[in-house]
Amino acid sequence: MSETMNIEVHPREETGKNANRRSRARGKIPAVVYGGGKESVSIEVDRKTLVDTMKGHGGENPIFLLKLGDKERHAMIRNMQIDPLSRQVIHIDFQRVLMDQKVRVAVPVELVGTAVGVKVDGGLLDFVTREVHVECLPGDIPKHLEADVTNLHIGQHFEARELKIPEGVVLLDDLEKVIVSVGHGKLEAEPAEATAEPEVIKKTKAEA
């Protein structure tokens, strides 16, 4: 389940591209907090503090307790912009959440075991759906959902209905959605058909 991470944030007095560049030069990440029936607030987060806080906290949907002066608010990251060259975070969108109100999020699927169709029969595993959508309270968001593929033979598949769903979590996706399937391995090339030799008809002198 999701863990709550405390992190101190600071208000941004200036906004805009130039102000954001200056913020990043000081080791900060520009961000905004929105939702929850309140106005959006421009903030900045210390980059090193954020990285250190998130180390060791697995999961795709962490819950943050943002501390702004004497105010606190739970929030989730809804969008994170990454610089394509430096691969550093350059902006974050936080959405306010209430711990007693359900949210809808995407949760990654993790495969468990080795399919017998792959291990014994030489088939190929096709991981079709790598995440599914669920609804639950923020504190109940699972880090991942497990799909046990151990008993899958060639020609069989694993559907969303077979995922291990924790109590308090509701799967929103189609129950028949294919998560993973096992197909045949690389097919052997079919032998090329023999090319028939053209029949040579000898003409008699008279026919010539």
C-alpha positions as CSV (number, residue, x, y, z in Angstrom):
1,M,0.0,0.0,0.0
2,S,1.1,3.6,-0.5
3,E,3.2,5.2,2.1
4,T,2.9,8.9,3.1
5,M,6.0,10.9,2.6
6,N,6.4,14.2,4.4
7,I,8.1,17.0,2.5
8,E,8.5,20.7,3.1
9,V,7.6,23.0,0.2
10,H,7.9,26.8,-0.2
11,P,5.8,29.3,-2.0
12,R,7.0,30.8,-5.3
13,E,6.9,34.5,-5.3
14,E,7.6,34.7,-9.1
15,T,6.3,32.6,-11.9
16,G,7.2,32.3,-15.6
17,K,10.0,30.7,-17.6
18,N,12.8,33.0,-16.3
19,A,11.7,32.6,-12.7
20,N,11.6,28.9,-13.2
21,R,15.1,28.8,-14.6
22,R,16.4,30.8,-11.6
23,S,14.5,28.4,-9.3
24,R,16.2,25.3,-10.9
25,A,19.6,27.0,-10.7
26,R,19.1,27.2,-6.9
27,G,18.5,23.4,-6.8
28,K,14.7,23.8,-6.6
29,I,11.9,22.2,-8.7
30,P,9.0,24.5,-9.7
31,A,5.6,23.0,-8.9
32,V,1.9,23.7,-8.5
33,V,-0.7,22.3,-6.2
34,Y,-4.3,22.2,-7.4
35,G,-7.6,20.5,-6.8
36,G,-9.5,19.8,-3.6
37,G,-11.9,22.7,-4.2
38,K,-9.2,25.3,-3.6
39,E,-7.2,27.6,-5.7
40,S,-4.0,26.5,-7.4
41,V,-0.8,27.4,-5.4
42,S,2.6,27.9,-7.0
43,I,5.4,26.2,-4.9
44,E,8.9,25.0,-5.2
45,V,10.5,21.8,-3.8
46,D,14.1,21.2,-2.9
47,R,15.4,18.8,-5.5
48,K,17.8,16.9,-3.2
49,T,15.1,16.6,-0.5
50,L,12.6,15.2,-2.9
51,V,15.1,12.6,-4.3
52,D,16.2,11.6,-0.8
53,T,12.6,11.3,0.4
54,M,11.6,9.1,-2.5
55,K,14.5,6.8,-2.3
56,G,13.4,3.4,-0.9
57,H,9.7,4.2,-1.4
58,G,8.5,2.0,-4.2
59,G,5.3,2.4,-6.0
60,E,4.0,4.5,-8.8
61,N,1.5,6.5,-6.8
62,P,3.2,7.9,-3.6
63,I,1.2,10.1,-1.2
64,F,2.9,13.2,0.0
65,L,2.1,15.3,3.0
66,L,3.1,18.8,1.7
67,K,4.1,21.1,4.5
68,L,3.8,24.8,3.7
69,G,4.5,26.8,6.8
70,D,1.9,25.8,9.3
71,K,-0.4,24.3,6.7
72,E,-0.4,20.7,5.6
73,R,-2.1,19.0,2.7
74,H,-2.0,15.4,1.3
75,A,-1.3,15.3,-2.4
76,M,-0.3,13.0,-5.3
77,I,1.9,13.7,-8.3
78,R,-0.3,13.9,-11.4
79,N,2.3,15.1,-13.9
80,M,6.0,15.3,-13.8
81,Q,8.0,17.0,-16.6
82,I,11.4,15.6,-17.4
83,D,14.1,17.4,-19.4
84,P,14.9,15.2,-22.4
85,L,18.6,15.9,-22.2
86,S,19.5,16.0,-18.5
87,R,16.7,13.6,-17.6
88,Q,16.0,15.7,-14.5
89,V,12.6,16.7,-13.2
90,I,11.9,20.3,-14.2
91,H,8.3,20.7,-13.1
92,I,5.7,18.8,-10.9
93,D,1.9,19.0,-10.8
94,F,0.6,18.0,-7.4
95,Q,-3.1,17.2,-6.9
96,R,-4.7,17.6,-3.5
97,V,-6.3,14.4,-2.1
98,L,-8.5,13.7,1.0
99,M,-7.5,10.5,2.7
100,D,-11.1,9.5,3.3
101,Q,-12.2,10.0,-0.4
102,K,-11.5,7.5,-3.1
103,V,-9.2,8.2,-6.0
104,R,-8.7,6.6,-9.4
105,V,-5.2,5.7,-10.4
106,A,-3.2,3.4,-12.7
107,V,-1.3,0.6,-11.0
108,P,1.5,-1.5,-12.6
109,V,1.1,-5.2,-13.1
110,E,4.0,-7.5,-11.9
111,L,4.4,-11.0,-13.3
112,V,5.0,-13.9,-10.9
113,G,6.5,-17.2,-11.9
114,T,7.6,-18.7,-15.2
115,A,4.9,-20.0,-17.5
116,V,5.0,-23.7,-18.2
117,G,4.4,-23.0,-21.8
118,V,7.6,-21.0,-22.0
119,K,9.7,-23.2,-19.6
120,V,8.7,-26.6,-21.0
121,D,7.2,-26.1,-24.4
122,G,9.4,-23.3,-25.7
123,G,6.6,-20.8,-26.2
124,L,6.8,-17.0,-26.0
125,L,5.3,-14.8,-23.3
126,D,3.5,-11.6,-24.5
127,F,3.0,-9.1,-21.7
128,V,0.1,-7.2,-23.2
129,T,-1.2,-5.0,-20.4
130,R,1.4,-3.6,-18.0
131,E,-0.9,-1.5,-15.9
132,V,-4.6,-1.4,-14.9
133,H,-6.9,1.2,-13.4
134,V,-8.3,0.9,-9.9
135,E,-10.4,3.0,-7.4
136,C,-9.6,3.1,-3.7
137,L,-8.7,5.3,-0.8
138,P,-5.3,7.0,-1.2
139,G,-3.9,5.0,1.7
140,D,-5.0,1.7,0.1
141,I,-3.3,2.2,-3.3
142,P,-1.3,-1.0,-4.0
143,K,2.3,-0.6,-5.3
144,H,1.5,-3.2,-7.9
145,L,-0.9,-6.1,-8.7
146,E,0.4,-9.6,-9.2
147,A,-0.3,-11.9,-12.2
148,D,0.8,-15.5,-11.5
149,V,1.6,-17.0,-14.9
150,T,3.0,-20.3,-13.7
151,N,0.3,-22.5,-15.1
152,L,-0.1,-20.9,-18.5
153,H,0.4,-23.2,-21.4
154,I,0.8,-22.3,-25.1
155,G,-2.5,-20.9,-26.4
156,Q,-3.6,-19.7,-22.9
157,H,-3.8,-16.2,-21.5
158,F,-4.3,-14.4,-18.2
159,E,-7.2,-12.0,-17.8
160,A,-7.7,-9.0,-15.5
161,R,-10.3,-10.9,-13.5
162,E,-7.5,-13.2,-12.3
163,L,-5.4,-10.4,-10.7
164,K,-4.9,-10.5,-7.0
165,I,-7.0,-7.5,-5.9
166,P,-6.5,-6.3,-2.3
167,E,-9.5,-5.6,0.0
168,G,-10.8,-2.1,-0.5
169,V,-9.6,-1.9,-4.1
170,V,-11.9,-2.0,-7.0
171,L,-10.7,-2.9,-10.5
172,L,-12.1,-0.5,-13.1
173,D,-10.8,-2.2,-16.3
174,D,-12.7,-4.8,-18.3
175,L,-12.5,-8.1,-16.5
176,E,-11.8,-9.9,-19.8
177,K,-8.8,-7.6,-20.7
178,V,-5.8,-9.8,-21.5
179,I,-2.9,-9.2,-19.2
180,V,-0.4,-11.7,-20.6
181,S,-0.6,-14.6,-23.1
182,V,1.6,-17.5,-24.2
183,G,2.1,-18.1,-27.9
184,H,4.1,-20.5,-30.1
185,G,7.8,-19.9,-30.4
186,K,9.5,-19.0,-33.6
187,L,7.9,-21.0,-36.4
188,E,10.2,-23.1,-38.5
189,A,10.5,-21.9,-42.1
190,E,8.3,-24.0,-44.4
191,P,10.3,-25.9,-47.0
192,A,10.2,-24.2,-50.4
193,E,8.2,-26.0,-53.0
194,A,10.4,-27.8,-55.6
195,T,10.4,-25.9,-58.8
196,A,9.3,-28.1,-61.7
197,E,11.8,-28.4,-64.5
198,P,10.3,-27.3,-67.8
199,E,9.6,-30.2,-70.1
200,V,11.9,-30.2,-73.2
201,I,10.1,-31.3,-76.3
202,K,12.3,-32.4,-79.1
203,K,11.0,-31.7,-82.5
204,T,11.5,-34.1,-85.4
205,K,13.1,-32.9,-88.5
206,A,9.7,-32.9,-90.3
207,E,8.2,-30.7,-87.6
208,A,11.2,-28.4,-87.7
